[in-house]
Amino acid sequence: MRVAIYFSGRIKGFLKVKEKLKKIQEKHNAIFFCSLNEEFITPETGEFCDLYNLDYNQINIQKVSEVIPSEIFTFIKRPESSYENAFSMFYHNKKCIELIKNYENINSFKFDIIVKYRADIDNYMDLDIFSIYKNNKTIYIPVDPPWYIHLGINDQIAIGGNEIMEIYSNAVDSIINLCKNYNTIYNPEIILNDFLWLNNLTIELFRYQYEIVKKC
């Protein structure tokens, strides 16, 4: 099966876990994509592209400060949440899917599995995407870390088929509707949870122990 893995918003911290990311890429023969909240390609981003074989059509660079709706800043948010950082993740999720769709058109094939992942994950368990993924009607999301249960749902990793991950990426278009009409608190885990619920998407939780490394 063909696997695409994308990274949205940022890749800072990947140098501390670069071998683990390479292992995931090689294990699944995966093609990487990233859309980043940057003004230009930094040396760190260039190194990421070189290490994981990203061509120009597998990366997008764009500051979300240029596109974030002003209404976003009027919504009630959790204290730890950032208006711009949360919007960046959702916005660049969609941009990554656009990169993937363009890549599919250029190469005349479709990916069977698409994975949203973070480049700064230090995993304590082997990630076996093929054993987690069972059908294209379900999104597979880690139950770890356990505090997500109280906030919403894990927004750092998601595994699914082509069509369902395209729906997943459309959450950015529902933020204003959720916060205005469904009283969703502005927090990425809560927004994602409410979006998945509103769209009746089937979720299966799996165990995957990891932590986010600090920026290098």
N, C-alpha and C positions, 0 to 999 in steps of 0.2 A: 504494500500500500504506500502511496505517496503521502509524505508528511511535510507540512509547512509549520514552522514555529515563528511566532512574531513577538516583538518587544516594542511596547508603546510608551511614549513619553520620555523615557530616560534609560540609559544603560550604565549609569555611574555605579562603580563598585564591581564591575564584571571582572576586573583584573585579579581580584582575590579568588575568584572561582572559575577562571577561564578554562582550566583543564576539565572541570566537571561539566561545563557547558559543551565543550568539545566532545566529551564522552557521550552526552545526550544526542548531539548532532550525528555523530558517527554511528551510534547504536541504531538509530532510526533512519539513517541516510536522509536526514532532514535538510530542507532548504530554509535558511533564515531570512527574515524580513524585519525592518525596524522603521518606525516613524517617530521622530524625536522633537522635543520642544527646545530647539536650539536655533540660533541665528545662522550658524554655518557649521560645516563639518570640522570638529575639533580633532587634535591629534589622537585623543582617546577613541573617538568615533572611527577615525581612520584605521586605527589598530584593530578595532572590533571587526570592521569590514574585511580587512586583510586576513585576520585569523579565521573567520567563519565564511569566507568566500562570498561576500555580498557585492554584487555589481551595482551600478548606478540605478538600475530599475528595481532594486530591492530595498531602497532606502529613501525616506522622505525627511526633509528638514523644514520645520515651520514653527514659529513662535505662536502660541495660542493667544497671547495678549492681543494679537491682531484680529482675532475672530471671536473671542469669547463674548457672548451677549451681555450687555450691561445689566439686564434683569437678573442674571445669576447672582449678582452681589446683593440683591435685596432679600434673598431667601434665608430662612433660619438654618443655621448650620451647627454641627457639633463643634466644641471648642478645639479639638485636635485636627479638624478638617480645614483644608485650604481651598478657597474658591477656585483658584487658578490651577493648582496641582490636580485636583479631582477632575476638572473639566479637561485638562491636558490628557489624562489617561484615557477618558472616554473618547475624546476627539481623535487621538492618535490610534486607538483601537480601530476606529472606522477607516482611518487613512491606511493602516496596515492591510486591512481587508481589500481596499482599493488597489494597493500594490500587488497583492496576491492575485486578484482577478485579472489585472493587467498582465502579470507574469503568465497566468494560465492561457490568456488569449494569444500571447506571443508564441508560446510553446505548444499550443493546441492540445492541452490536457487539463484535467481538473485534479486537485489534491483530494485525497480520500479523507484525510484527517487534518484539521487545523488546530494548533495549540497556541493559546495566549500564555506567555511565560514572562518572568522577570529575569533580567540579566544579573541581578545581584542576589540570587537565591543560593544559599549554602545548604544543600540537601543532605540529609542523613540517611536517606533511603534511595535505592536505585529507582529511577523513573523508567518504567516499562509501559510506554504508551499503548503498545499493541495488546497488552493484557488488561489495561484499564478500559479501553474503548471496545464497546460491544455492538452498538448500533447507531445509525445516523439520526435517530429521533431523540437522543438524550445528550445533555451536556454533563460532563463529568468534572466535578469541582472538589478540591480537597476540603476535608473537615478541619484540618489543622491550619493555623493555630486555633485552639479551642475558643478564644475570646471572640472570634467572629460570630459565634452563635448568638452573642448578646447584641451585636451591632447590625448584623445582616448576613451577608454571605461573602466568602473569600473572593476578592476581586483581583488577585494576583496571578492565578492560574486557572485555565479552563481548557478542556479538551472536548472536541466535538467534530461532527461531520461538516462538510462544506456549507450546506445551506443553513444549518442551525447556528454555526458560528458567524455567519453573515447577519443573522437576526441579532445575535448577541452583540455585535458591533454597532447596532443601531441604537443602543441605549442613549448615546449622546443626543439623539434627536427627541428623546422623551423626557429629558431632565426638567425642562420648564413645565411641561404638562404634569409631571409627577409632583413637583414641588408646589405648583399652584392649585391643582385640582384634586390631589390625593394626599395632601399634607405630608408628603415625604420630607424628612429632614435632610438637609444637604450634607451628605456624607457618602463617600463612594460605595461602601459596602451596603448601606441602606438603599441607595438609589438602584444599585444593581439587583439587589434582592427584590425590590418592588417592581422593577422592570421585567424581570424573569417571571414573576408571579402574574403580572398584568398580561403577559403574552402567553401564559399557559405552557411554558416550556418545562419539559421533564428534566429534573435534576437528579443525578446520582452522586452521592458523596463518597469519596475514597480517602484512605489514610495516606498521607505523604508528609513526613516530618521534615521540617526545614526551618531556617530563619533567614532574615534579610541581613546581609553583611553591611557594615558601615562603609561609607564612601572611602575609596583609596586616597 
